Amino acid sequence: MGFLDDAKDAAEATGKKVGEWADDTKERVSDKVDEVQADAEVKKAEADRDRVHAKNDYKEKLRED
């Protein structure tokens, strides 16, 4: 019976380790998705800022003439 108990314990430990690995991988993927989304939001905000600056510069040049 000792051998079967040892095999059962080893299988349980392996299953636990695989479960932890899966959870860690899920977290890493979720973190990366959040990072990519944040970067996209920043790029959109920068593009909007640049658009507004260009519009305001154009309007200012029209006033100068």
N, C-alpha and C positions, 0 to 999 in steps of 0.2 A: 504494500500500500504506500510505502514511503516514496517510491518512484512516481506513482500516479499523483500524489499530493504535490511533489516537486514540479512535475510537468504542469499541473493545474495552476500553481502559483506563478510559474514562468509565463504561462499563457495570459493570466490575468494582468501581470506586470506589463507584458508586451501590449496588450489591449489598451491599458491605461496610457502607456507612452504614445501609442498611435493616436488615441483620442486627444491628448495634449498637443501633439504635433498638428493635428487637423485644426484645433482651435487656434493655435498660434498662426497657422497659415491663413486662416480666415481673417484674423485680426490684421495681419500684415497687408492682405489684399484690401481690406476695408480702409486701412490707413492710407494706402497708396491712392485709392479712389478719392478720398477726401482731399489729399494733397493736389491731385490733378484738377479737381473741381475748384479748389481755392486758387490755383494758378490761372485757370481759365477766367475766373471772376476778376482777378487782378488785371489780366490782359484786356478784358472787356472795359474795365473802368479806365485803364490808361488810354485805350482807343477813344472812349467817349471824351475824356479830358482833352486829348489832342484835337479831336473834332471841334470841340467848343472853342479852343484856343485859335484854331484856324479860322473859324467863322468870325470870331471877335476881331482878329487881325484884319480880315477882309473888310469888315464893317468899318473899322477904324481908318483903313486906307481910303475908303469911299468918303468918309467925312473930311479927310485932309484935302481932297481935290477940289 
